[in-house]
């Protein structure tokens, strides 16, 4: 955390910041921007569960992003269920399907839920990177 809160000096180009601190500054920059579409790449990965929940509830689900579209790449799909509109599954740099977030989370196989292929025969070890999109 920053001892001086939002008055902390981060130095030129953030050279004095840790990786986690840089991620938090980048998130704050995006959320406080006036952009109508916010793109966030795996911002929850470096956070513990408690902090991730706070970010989802207070930051992504709060007034700061109300009325804007948030595209978030994450592996933590279930954590975003309260605020997400739908899930887009990406595999090997290709969109393989999309689904309502509740439909996707009603099964243990998110990939199958978003592609409509329940009981898929592909290896479960292949990485699927769901993107969660909050609708305005």
N, C-alpha and C positions, 0 to 999 in steps of 0.2 A: 504494500500500500504506500501511498504518498503521505509522508508525515505532514506536509503543509496543505494537504487536500488539493483543491483545484487551484491553489496559488503556488503549487510546486513548480520549480523551474526544471525543465527537462533537458536543457542544453541544446546546442545546435544539432539539428537533425536527430534528436533523441539519443545521442551517443551514450548518455549516462543511464539509459533505461534498460531494464532486463527485458527479455522476450515477452514475459507476461504483462509487464507494464506497457510495452509498445502496443500489444494487442488491445489493452484497455483504452489507451489513448486513441487508437484507430477507431474503436467502437464508438467512443464519445464523439469523435470528429464526424463520423457518419450519421449518428443519431441527431446531433445538433445542427447538421447541415440543413439546407432547405431543399434538398433533392427530393423529387417526387418518387424516385425509385432508389432503394438502398440495397446494395449488393454486399453481402457479408460471407466471407470464406472461412468456415469452421471456427468461428469465434469462441465456441464453447469447449474446444478440445483442450485448451491449456487451463481450464477452470475446474475447481472441485465441484461436486454435486450441489452443495449449498449455494455457492456463488453462481453457478449456472442457473439454478432455479430463480435466484434474485434477478439476474440479467433478463431471463425470459419474462418473468412476471412484471417487474418494475420498468424495465427498459424497453424491451420489444413489445410488451403488451400494454404499455402505458401511453400517456397522451403525446409523448414526443414523436411517436411514429404513426399516430392516428391519422387515417386518411391517406397514408402513403403505402406503396407496395414494397415489401421486404422480401428479397430473395436470399435465402440462407442455405449455404452448403453445410451439411452436418451429418454425423452418424447418430446423433441423439434425437431421433425422430419422436419417440414417445414423450420426451421432455417438452416438446413444442406443441403437443396435441391441443392444449387449451387456446392457443393463439393462431395455429396454422389452418390454412384453408385446404391445401392439398399437397401431395407429395409427388415429386418427379424423380424416378429412379434413373441413374446414369451408370453405365457399365462400359469400360473401355472407351471412354470419351463419347459415348453415344447414348441418347435418351432411349431407354427401353420400355418406358411406360409411365403412366401417371394415374393417380387415384385420389379420391377424397381421403383426407388424413385418417378419419375414423375407420373407413374401410381398410386402409392399409394396416392399421394397428389392430384390427380385429383378428388377424392371423399372425402366427409367428414368422411367417415367410413374407416379409415386406416385398421382396422382389416379385414373388408370385402374385401378390395382391395388386401391385401396380401394373403388371403386364397381363393379368388375367389368366395366367398359366399355373393354376393350382396343381401341385404335384409335379413340378418341373424336375427333369432328370439331370439338370446341370449340377455341377459340383457346388456344394454350399460354401466352399472355401474361397470362391471367387468374390472379390470385393464389389459391393454395390454401394454407391455413394448417393443416398437420397438427398434431394434438395427440397427444403420446405419453403413454401411461399405463403406469406400472409397477404390476404386480399384486403384492400382498403375498406 
